[in-house]
Amino acid sequence: MISENIYNIIEFDNYSITPKYIQLANSISKSIEDGDIQDDYILPSINGMAYEFDISRNTVEKAYRYLKENGFIHSVPGKGYFVKNTNTQGLIKIFLIFNKLSVHKKIIYDSFAKALGNNVIIDFYIYNNDFPLFKKLLTRRKVDYSYYVIIPHFIEDNGKAYEIINQLIPPGKLILMSQLLDNIQGDYGAIYEDFEKNIYDTLLKAIEQLKKYDKLKIIFPEYTYHPNSILKGFSRFCQDYAFDYEIINNIQTIQIEKSSVYISLMEDDLVALIKKVLESHLEVGKEVGIISYNETPIKQIILNGITTISADFQLMGKKAAEMIIKKRLENYSVPFYLTLRASL
């Protein structure tokens, strides 16, 4: 069977960061599920598909290979590619939306996708901490997804996020990652970071190293998606254990002080901090300390190792996938880890 409307069925979303070959494969598999494509349907040739959508042959080849590996199609040498499985009951469709791309977000995504395995469609979006874009992406979606997995970090208008979610996402289909939101209606899952408790507890684990210093300073930009609960936990720790402390809103305007520990939340601020520390000629780990949020491989090497406090991002992705597979939504606080290195 060949449909004259095959090219009308296939869609690419320029807002999505899902690779084009995955979008093509997802579009075909969705069409199979919707009944637009039947058993023994003959897919367009690789050249024909590439020409029609102005994409590379490699993109089409990867999409067909992906569909073949997941059992949707088969190939007959000299004849082409045929649909062989239209029994797509149970096909899970996921709308995945992150606030930004970063090394630790990739860890979450890779763990999430790996744990889900086959028979899953993931449409992946990034909204760059921008609430209007987040709202637009949710509003314009064309598919009724099985689950919506969201990391809700916004620079502004965070208070309105729950209104959009309650309006657009049916109860029982929402999974929040990294951060909780107030006023969410109905059942939902969450794999979240308890920011206030986590920074308090991890600093406490480093108490012996911190005693070498007189003052703790946290770099917390004036405009940030990080929750103020981090500052609450930080301030409470400093007060409980008699440390002088300071909140720095702009790393560019300060001078590095001896006998101080600097805690950096953002990667850009960490780079600026390291540059200033090197210019100060103070010995890292003895005269000045550095702690960075979010473990990444490069931090094992920089300055002979940077101390980090970090959530278990691999576990975060795995837990979200388990909720989907088991169809059991729950709230789970992700543990934080302190990795002590030479910078403290």
Phi, psi and omega per residue, in radians:
M1 nan 2.362 3.058
I2 -2.253 2.197 3.125
S3 -1.671 2.359 3.078
E4 -1.229 -0.269 -3.073
N5 -1.716 0.193 -3.074
I6 -0.958 -0.690 -3.106
Y7 -1.301 -0.326 3.053
N8 -1.393 -0.389 -3.119
I9 -1.353 -0.653 -3.043
I10 -1.379 2.330 -3.116
E11 -2.316 2.509 2.994
F12 -2.057 2.432 -3.131
D13 -1.907 1.935 -3.101
N14 -1.243 -0.252 3.085
Y15 -1.423 -0.343 -3.084
S16 -1.459 2.493 3.046
I17 -1.664 0.083 3.023
T18 -1.045 2.275 -3.133
P19 -0.921 2.579 -3.071
K20 -1.012 -0.648 -3.102
Y21 -1.187 -0.596 3.079
I22 -1.226 -0.699 3.084
Q23 -1.045 -0.744 3.128
L24 -1.119 -0.806 3.126
A25 -1.102 -0.734 3.123
N26 -1.098 -0.721 -3.126
S27 -1.106 -0.710 3.119
I28 -1.187 -0.766 -3.131
S29 -1.166 -0.605 3.055
K30 -1.135 -0.674 3.121
S31 -1.147 -0.610 3.054
I32 -1.105 -0.798 -3.125
E33 -1.120 -0.661 -3.126
D34 -1.315 -0.132 3.132
G35 1.509 0.113 3.118
D36 -1.297 -0.377 3.132
I37 -2.154 2.258 -3.073
Q38 -1.824 2.985 3.030
D39 -0.959 2.495 3.116
D40 1.206 0.209 3.059
Y41 -1.070 2.347 3.129
I42 -1.617 2.030 3.104
L43 -1.307 2.679 3.074
P44 -1.025 2.714 3.096
S45 -1.116 2.839 3.108
I46 -1.061 -0.759 3.120
N47 -1.118 -0.733 -3.119
G48 -1.132 -0.750 3.125
M49 -1.152 -0.737 -3.136
A50 -1.102 -0.711 -3.120
Y51 -1.196 -0.769 -3.047
E52 -1.106 -0.668 -3.056
F53 -1.870 0.128 3.104
D54 0.947 0.842 3.076
I55 -2.137 2.941 -3.069
S56 -1.365 2.724 3.032
R57 -1.028 -0.646 -3.128
N58 -1.075 -0.664 3.113
T59 -1.086 -0.790 3.141
V60 -1.164 -0.755 3.128
E61 -1.031 -0.755 3.137
K62 -1.149 -0.669 3.122
A63 -1.136 -0.787 3.134
Y64 -1.151 -0.676 3.103
R65 -1.115 -0.715 3.114
Y66 -1.073 -0.800 3.120
L67 -1.119 -0.660 3.138
K68 -1.172 -0.773 -3.141
E69 -1.128 -0.487 -3.132
N70 -1.688 0.169 2.965
G71 1.441 0.228 -3.128
F72 -1.481 -0.582 -3.064
I73 -2.363 2.911 2.978
H74 -2.435 2.864 -3.111
S75 -2.087 2.568 3.055
V76 -2.122 2.029 -3.109
P77 -0.917 2.265 3.112
G78 1.474 -0.166 -3.114
K79 -2.075 -0.547 3.082
G80 2.143 -2.761 -3.068
Y81 -1.913 2.347 -3.072
F82 -2.208 2.516 3.011
V83 -1.256 2.311 -3.129
K84 -2.131 -0.147 -3.083
N85 -2.481 1.813 3.078
T86 -1.813 0.186 3.067
N87 -1.542 1.446 -3.058
T88 -1.824 0.351 3.082
Q89 -1.054 2.337 -3.102
G90 1.584 -0.007 3.076
L91 -1.125 2.124 -3.077
I92 -1.642 2.204 3.122
K93 -1.960 2.189 -3.018
I94 -2.140 2.260 2.998
F95 -1.692 1.898 -3.073
L96 -1.932 2.169 -3.086
I97 -2.375 2.105 -3.141
F98 -1.877 2.721 3.127
N99 -1.298 -0.520 3.136
K100 -2.862 2.957 3.025
L101 -1.663 2.400 3.088
S102 -2.829 3.031 -3.130
V103 -1.091 -0.801 -3.099
H104 -1.285 -0.452 3.031
K105 -1.188 -0.603 3.071
K106 -1.123 -0.651 3.085
I107 -1.068 -0.754 3.113
I108 -1.070 -0.860 -3.099
Y109 -1.068 -0.833 -3.097
D110 -1.077 -0.731 3.129
S111 -1.156 -0.716 3.135
F112 -1.100 -0.895 -3.100
A113 -1.142 -0.703 -3.135
K114 -1.124 -0.748 -3.109
A115 -1.195 -0.517 3.136
L116 -1.258 -0.630 3.130
G117 1.270 -2.584 -3.072
N118 -1.482 3.127 3.122
N119 1.084 0.580 -3.127
V120 -2.363 2.396 3.013
I121 -1.939 2.167 3.095
I122 -2.038 2.049 2.981
D123 -1.740 2.069 -2.931
F124 -1.932 2.259 -3.110
Y125 -2.307 2.681 3.061
I126 -2.194 2.317 -3.123
Y127 -2.002 0.086 2.998
N128 0.950 0.723 3.108
N129 1.058 0.267 -3.040
D130 -1.791 1.978 -3.076
F131 -1.091 -0.776 3.109
P132 -1.006 -0.678 3.106
L133 -1.199 -0.701 3.073
F134 -0.989 -0.832 3.135
K135 -1.085 -0.738 -3.122
K136 -1.099 -0.769 -3.107
L137 -1.131 -0.690 3.109
L138 -1.221 -0.683 -3.059
T139 -1.220 -0.635 -3.018
R140 -1.562 0.020 -3.113
R141 -1.050 2.512 -3.076
K142 -1.919 -0.092 -3.040
V143 -1.989 2.497 3.017
D144 -1.514 1.728 -3.022
Y145 -1.388 2.689 3.074
S146 -1.242 -0.700 -3.141
Y147 -2.534 2.626 3.050
Y148 -2.059 2.034 -3.106
V149 -1.935 2.083 -2.928
I150 -2.263 2.347 2.885
I151 -1.775 1.863 -2.999
P152 -1.671 1.408 3.070
H153 -2.085 2.093 -3.085
F154 -2.228 2.574 3.028
I155 -1.297 -0.737 -3.136
E156 -2.410 2.860 3.058
D157 1.114 0.423 3.131
N158 -1.044 -0.538 -3.117
G159 -1.142 -0.315 -3.123
K160 -1.642 -0.128 -3.045
A161 -1.075 -0.735 -3.100
Y162 -1.099 -0.540 3.139
E163 -1.133 -0.779 3.140
I164 -1.155 -0.742 -3.129
I165 -1.123 -0.800 3.126
N166 -1.093 -0.584 -3.104
Q167 -1.326 -0.656 -2.938
L168 -1.865 -0.332 -3.072
I169 -1.978 2.108 -3.132
P170 -1.112 2.562 3.064
P171 -0.981 2.506 3.123
G172 1.517 -0.029 -3.134
K173 -2.019 0.043 -3.044
L174 -1.820 2.345 2.969
I175 -2.259 2.084 3.071
L176 -1.607 2.452 3.054
M177 -2.131 2.537 3.054
S178 1.384 -0.861 -3.036
Q179 -2.416 2.464 3.046
L180 -1.425 2.753 3.014
L181 -2.185 2.445 3.078
D182 -1.318 2.735 2.967
N183 1.200 0.352 3.037
I184 -1.305 2.300 -3.090
Q185 -1.639 2.588 3.048
G186 1.341 -3.080 -3.135
D187 -1.311 2.420 3.052
Y188 -2.702 2.766 3.068
G189 -1.766 2.756 3.117
A190 -2.667 2.296 2.968
I191 -2.082 1.733 -2.864
Y192 -2.182 2.852 3.053
E193 -1.777 2.202 3.060
D194 -1.520 1.450 -2.905
F195 -1.009 -0.773 -3.103
E196 -1.128 -0.853 -3.131
K197 -1.166 -0.705 -3.041
N198 -1.165 -0.732 -3.140
I199 -1.231 -0.620 3.103
Y200 -1.077 -0.895 -3.065
D201 -1.144 -0.685 -3.110
T202 -1.272 -0.620 3.042
L203 -1.134 -0.625 3.113
L204 -1.105 -0.627 3.098
K205 -1.136 -0.408 -3.137
A206 -1.755 0.305 -2.984
I207 -1.030 -0.672 -3.117
E208 -1.140 -0.697 3.106
Q209 -1.233 -0.642 -3.102
L210 -1.203 -0.450 -3.119
K211 -1.098 -0.291 3.100
K212 -1.229 -0.277 -3.000
Y213 -2.009 2.770 -3.110
D214 -1.659 -0.481 -2.974
K215 -2.464 2.457 3.054
L216 -1.916 2.334 -3.125
K217 -2.245 2.297 3.109
I218 -1.985 2.317 -3.140
I219 -1.593 1.890 -3.050
F220 -2.259 1.650 -3.067
P221 -0.967 2.610 -3.128
E222 -1.067 -0.691 3.090
Y223 -1.929 1.824 -3.089
T224 -2.599 2.722 3.062
Y225 -1.516 -0.130 -3.139
H226 -1.194 2.427 -3.092
P227 -1.301 2.598 3.125
N228 -1.147 -0.262 3.120
S229 -1.091 -0.416 3.039
I230 -1.091 -0.770 3.127
L231 -1.145 -0.632 3.116
K232 -1.088 -0.813 3.120
G233 -1.140 -0.710 3.116
F234 -1.096 -0.852 -3.113
S235 -1.112 -0.726 -3.124
R236 -1.123 -0.712 3.105
F237 -1.083 -0.833 -3.109
C238 -1.077 -0.689 3.126
Q239 -1.210 -0.730 -3.108
D240 -1.162 -0.549 -3.066
Y241 -2.004 0.366 2.942
A242 1.022 0.730 3.003
F243 -1.721 2.360 2.871
D244 -1.137 2.549 -3.117
Y245 -2.571 2.829 -3.098
E246 -2.600 2.514 3.039
I247 -1.849 2.084 -3.119
I248 -1.768 2.156 -3.138
N249 -1.591 -0.387 -3.108
N250 -2.506 1.876 -3.095
I251 -1.103 -0.460 -3.076
Q252 -1.197 -0.362 -3.004
T253 -1.715 0.005 -3.009
I254 -1.904 2.782 3.000
Q255 -1.837 2.457 3.140
I256 -1.244 2.282 -3.117
E257 -1.907 2.467 3.108
K258 -1.150 2.590 3.103
S259 1.129 0.564 3.091
S260 -2.142 2.584 3.014
V261 -1.879 2.299 -3.138
Y262 -1.932 2.223 3.116
I263 -1.900 2.094 -3.092
S264 -1.912 2.240 3.121
L265 -1.581 -0.599 -3.016
M266 -1.831 2.526 -3.135
E267 -1.147 -0.680 3.120
D268 -1.100 -0.723 3.112
D269 -1.161 -0.591 3.113
L270 -1.099 -0.744 3.112
V271 -1.062 -0.809 3.131
A272 -1.125 -0.670 3.125
L273 -1.110 -0.832 -3.136
I274 -1.052 -0.725 3.116
K275 -1.046 -0.776 -3.138
K276 -1.167 -0.676 3.130
V277 -1.118 -0.760 3.122
L278 -1.103 -0.665 3.125
E279 -1.204 -0.445 -3.115
S280 -1.332 -0.314 -3.115
H281 1.094 0.351 3.032
L282 -1.463 2.556 -3.090
E283 -1.407 2.079 -3.115
V284 -1.229 2.319 -3.140
G285 1.636 -0.168 3.102
K286 -2.251 -0.928 -3.123
E287 -1.654 -0.444 3.109
V288 -2.563 2.466 -3.109
G289 -2.008 2.660 3.113
I290 -2.312 2.304 3.006
I291 -2.217 2.350 -3.135
S292 -2.094 2.483 3.010
Y293 -1.339 2.502 2.983
N294 1.271 1.910 3.133
E295 -1.204 2.288 2.997
T296 -2.415 2.699 -3.059
P297 -0.993 -0.635 -3.067
I298 -1.138 -0.421 -3.110
K299 -1.282 -0.211 3.019
Q300 -1.253 -0.331 -2.984
I301 -1.898 -0.725 -3.045
I302 -1.031 2.323 3.129
L303 0.914 0.639 -3.099
N304 1.131 0.311 3.074
G305 2.034 2.146 3.113
I306 -1.797 2.273 3.076
T307 -1.138 2.372 -3.114
T308 -2.260 2.649 2.888
I309 -2.096 2.260 -2.930
S310 -2.687 2.506 2.976
A311 -1.259 2.808 3.054
D312 -1.470 1.570 -3.032
F313 -1.214 -0.574 3.090
Q314 -1.114 -0.723 3.105
L315 -1.152 -0.614 3.132
M316 -1.038 -0.841 3.117
G317 -1.134 -0.723 -3.118
K318 -1.121 -0.751 -3.122
K319 -1.127 -0.696 3.106
A320 -1.085 -0.739 3.122
A321 -1.127 -0.709 -3.141
E322 -1.088 -0.667 3.097
M323 -1.058 -0.710 -3.126
I324 -1.207 -0.800 -3.101
I325 -1.122 -0.747 -3.093
K326 -1.507 -0.137 -3.111
K327 0.951 0.759 3.137
R328 -2.352 1.847 -3.114
L329 -1.470 2.377 3.121
E330 -2.622 2.963 3.071
N331 -1.881 2.200 -3.036
Y332 -2.357 2.171 3.102
S333 -1.519 2.094 -3.095
V334 -1.333 2.311 3.119
P335 -1.209 2.622 3.056
F336 -1.849 2.629 -3.130
Y337 -2.223 2.481 3.002
L338 -1.756 2.204 3.053
T339 -1.996 1.815 -3.093
L340 -1.395 2.291 3.095
R341 -2.421 -3.038 -2.978
A342 -1.126 -0.351 -3.067
S343 -1.233 -0.149 3.120
L344 -2.064 nan nan
